[in-house]
Amino acid sequence: MAAKIHPVLEEALLPTTHRRRFAVYGLLLLVLLCFMLDVVLGSIHIPLKEVVAILSGHSSENAAWVYIIEKIRLPKAMTAVLVGCGLSISGLQMQTLFRNPLAGPSVLGITSGASLGVALVMLSAGSIASIYSIKELGISGSWLLILASTLGSAFIMLIIVAISAKLKDNVVMLIVGVMIGNITISVISIWQYFSAPDQIKDYLMWTFGSLGGVTENHLYVLACVVLIGLFISFSSSKLLDALLLGENYARSMGLTVGRARLLIIISTSILAGSITAFCGPIGFIGIAVPHLARSLFNISDHRALIPYCCLTGTALMLICDIIAQLPGSQTALPINVVTALVGSPVVIWIIMSRNNLRSSF
């Protein structure tokens, strides 16, 4: 009679592809569940039966419920999906480009650069551009804000890339990125000091971060921009694989490192810049999700890691949005606060589990 294998050992002996398949199915179910909960939960109670009917295209006797689902909750949940995908891929690309496990849009100052671009528009006292973009189109819907935010993030990232060419130490590079971010925040603070009170109030409300400010019309704009950034990222997956093994190896494979860096900068700037312009600065998702995806799927191939990060980032962002709503309450927490509470333990785990950051990548 054959001896029985312990269940834990039997699970460990399963082929890696099977474990990844189970992880993908589990994440897909989690995403669907969290998406549904994000639409169902809110300050106004709507029966689950009515929510399903509205989402399936059937009419409801309560017109207010239809408006809340179609115009507020559904766009917010879809925005969470786009934000989770975009920020997680931005963090993945930066960690690969700098070969630094703690690199991310919020840590290396990329988000601060995007905020500087937004401040350039919102705090420009008396300018026609500021009045038009904020009062007519709204904070979330201005193409001018998207352009300014993307250019601001690209400017800061170009500075960091230029410095990283001379500094080969990952930890030192991380410190330099934090300092550049602090300088950017200081410039914004000085600008705020000399701005009008109404402009300061609008800008401070924007910095808290929110997924609910994206209307149905603006959602199409955000989706188009994020999809462009994701397409560039996926098309550069082979470049990321080569850069992960070092620049010398990439050059030996015939890769033009400068061109690869520029492509990654463009993609990261589009993703981080557009999301920051629409939803405000959202931290920790870009740092935490790539490590969660690597640990969950045990893979480093970016052709597979990019969609895995999108799936993991979507699940985490939807969970954060559910927590931010405080179900049963009239209060909604700023999304930036919740992502920090969820993402910070992951970053602490990264530091504690990897004592030597230089050998992490």
N, C-alpha and C positions, 0 to 999 in steps of 0.2 A: 504494500500500500504506500502510495507516494505521500511524502510528508507535505503538510500544508505550509504555504509561504505566508508569513506575516503580512497583513494588509498594507502596512506602511512600506515594507520592503517591496511588495508586489507593485505598488504605485511608483516607487522609485525606479523599478526595472522597466516600466513602460517606455516605449520609444519616445524620444524627445518630440517628434512631430505630433504624436497623440496628445502629449501633455499641452503642447501649444494649441492644439485644436480645442481641447477642453477649456483652456484659458480664454480663447477667442469666443467660444460659445457662451461662457460664463459672463464675459464682459459685454457681449451683445445683449444678453438678457438683462444685465444690470443697467445698461444704457436705456433700453426700452422701458424698464420699470421706473428709473429715475426721471426719464422724460415725461412719462405719464403722471408721476407724482408732482413734477414741477408744474404741470398744467392744471392738475386737480386742486392742489393746495394753494391757499391764499387767504387774504383777510376776509373775503366773502365766500361763504360755503356754497358750493355748487355740487349737487349730487353726481356721483360717478356716472350714473346712467345718462344723465343729461350731457355730461362732458363727452362721453363716447358718442352720443347721438350727434352732437355738434361737430365733433371732429370727423365723423363719417359723412357729413354733408346733409344730415337731416335737420329740419327746422325745429325750433323750440318755441314754446308759448311765451317764455320770458326773454324779451329782446335784450334786456340788460345782460343776461348771462351770455348770450351769443356775442355781444360786443366785448365783454371781458375776456372770453376765451379766444376769439379770433383776432382782436386788436391789441390785447395786452399780454395775456399769458403765453399764447402760442409764439408770437414773435420773440418774447423774452427767452423761452426755452430754446428756440432755434438759434438765438444769439449766443446762448451758453454753449451750444454745440460748436459754433464757429470760433468762439473765443478759446475753448478748450483745445481745438485742433491747432489753431494758429499759434498760440503761445507755447504749446508743447513742442511744436516743430521748430519754432524760433530758438527755444532753449536747447533742443537736440543739435541744431546746426552750430550754435555757438560753442557748445561743449566739445564738439568734434573739431571745429576750426581752431580753437585755442587749446584743445586737448586738456581741458580743465573741468573736473567733475562739478565744480560749483559755479561755472559760468552760466549766465542767464540774462534775459533782457533787463530784469530789475536790479541785478547785482552789478553788472558791468556798465550801468549808466545808459543803456539803450532806451529804456522807458523814460528816464529823465530827459534824454535828448528829444524824445517825442513830446514830452510835456513842455519842453522849451519851445518847440514849434507851435504847440497849441497856445501857449502863453503869448507868443508873438502876435497871434490873431486876437485872442480874447482880451488881452490887456493893452491893446493899442488904442489909447484913449482918443475918442472922437473920429476914428478912421471909418470910412465908408465900408471897408471890408469887414470890420468887426461888427458894425451895426447890422449889416446884411446877413452875415453868416450866423449870428446868434439870434437875432430877433425874427428874421424872416424864415430862415431854414431850420433854425434850432441848433443847439450844440451838437447833437448827434448826426445831423444830416448835411453838414457843410462839406462840400468837396474841397473848399479852401483849407478847412481844418485837417482833412485827410492828407492833402499835399504837404502842408506845413509840418504835420506830425511825422510823416514818412521822411521828409528831408532832414528834420531834426534828428531822428534816430540814425539815419544814414551818416550824418555829419559826425556824430559821436562815435559811431562804430568805425568809421574811417580813421579817426584819431587813435582809437584803441588798437586797430590792426597795424597802424604805422609804428606805434610804440612796441607792440608785440614782436615786430620784426627784429628789434634790438634786445628785447628782454626774453630770454628762453625759459625763465623760471615761471612755472604756472602759478605758484602762490604769490610771487611778487606781482605778476600780471593781474591777479585778482585784486590785490591791494590798490594797484594803479587804477583799475576800473572803478572801484568804490570811490576813490578820490576824485576821479573825473565826474562821477555822478554827483558827488557832494558839491563840486564846483558849479555844476549845472543848476542844482537846486538852489545854491546861494544866489546865482544870477537871477533866477526866477523870484526869489524872496525879495531881492532889492527892487525888482520891477514891481512887485506887489506893493511894496512900501510906498511907492510914488504913484500908485494907480487909484482910481476912484473907488469908493466903498462898494458900489453896485457891481463893478467889474471884479473886485476881489471876492465878493460873495459868490458870484457865478463860477469863478475859477475854483474856489475852495470846494464847492459842491461837486464840481466835476472831478476833483482829485480823489474824492471818496470812492469813486468807481461805482458804476451801476449798469445792469443789463436791461433795465426797464426803460431807459431813455431811447432805445432804438425802436422807431416806429415801423409799421409794415412797409412803407415806401423806402425807408432808409435801410431796411434789412436786405433788400435786393442789391443795393450798392455795396454794403459790407460783404455780402456773400460773393459778389463778383470779384472784389479786390482780394479777399482771402483765398478764393479758389485759384486765382492767378498766382498768388504766392505759393500755395501748396503745389501747384503744377510745376513751378520752377524748382521747388525743393525736391520733388520726386524725380524730376529729370536730371538732377545733379546728385542722385544717390551714389553713383559710382565714384564721383569726385569726393564725396564725403568718406567713402570706404578707403580711398587712397590716402586722404589727408589724415585719417585716423591712425595710420601706420607711420606717419611722419612725412615731412616735406621731402626729404631725400629719397625716400621710397617712391613718393608720388612723381618726382622728377624722373626717376629711373624707369617708371612706367609710361613716360612720355606725356605726363600731365603738365600743363602750364599752370603753375601754382597761382600766379597773379590773376589770371583769368578765372580760375576756380574760386579764389577769394572774392573777386568782384561779384560773381554770380551768387554766392552765398550771402554777401552783404545786401545785394538787391532784394533777394527773397526775404531775408530776415527783417529788413527795413520795411518792406511792404506789409508783412504780417504784423509785426510789433507796432508799426506806425499807425496802420489803419484801425487796429483793435483799440489802441490807446486813444485815438481821436474819437471813436464812437463810444467807448465804454469807460474811459479814464484809465489811469495807471493801475494795472492788476498784477500783483507780485506773486512770486513763489511757484506758480503753476509751471513756468518755463524751467525752473530748476528741478522740481520734484518729479514731474511726469516722466522725463527720459530715464531716470534711474528706476522708477517703478516699472516701466516697460521692460528695461533690460533685466531686472530681477525676475519679473513675472514670466517672460518668454525666453530668457537666457540666450539672447541673440545679439549680434553686433552688425549684421548685414543691414544697411540702411534701406534697401529696397523693401525689406519686411519690417524694419524698425519704425519707419515713418508711418505706415498705416496703424501699427500697434500703438504708437504714441498718440495718434489721433483718437483711437478708440479709448485708451486710458485717460487722456486729457478730457475727452467728452464726458466720461463717467464722473471724473473728479469734479469738473466744473458744474455739472448738474447737481451733484451732492452739495457742493458749496452754495449753490443758488437756493436749494431747498432749505438748508440751514439758515440762510440769510432772511428767508421769508418769515421765520418764526411762526410756524403754522398755528392758527387759532388766535393770532395777535394782529393788531392793527399796525404794528411797527415792522419795518424792514431794515435790517442791518446793511451797511455798506459792504459790497461784495469784496472789496479789498481787505477788509478786516477779517472776513471769514476765510479767504484764501491764505492769509497769513497764519491764522490759527491752525489750519489744516496742513499747510505746506511746511511750516517751521519745524515740526517734529520730524518730517522726512529729511530735511536738510541736516538736522542734528544727528539723525541716524547715519547719514552719509559721512559726516565728519568722524563719528565715533567708530564706525565700522571700517573706515579707511584711514589709518593713522598716517600713512605716507601718501599724500595727495599727488606727489610727483609721479608715482608709479601707477596711478589710477587709470591713466590714459596712455 
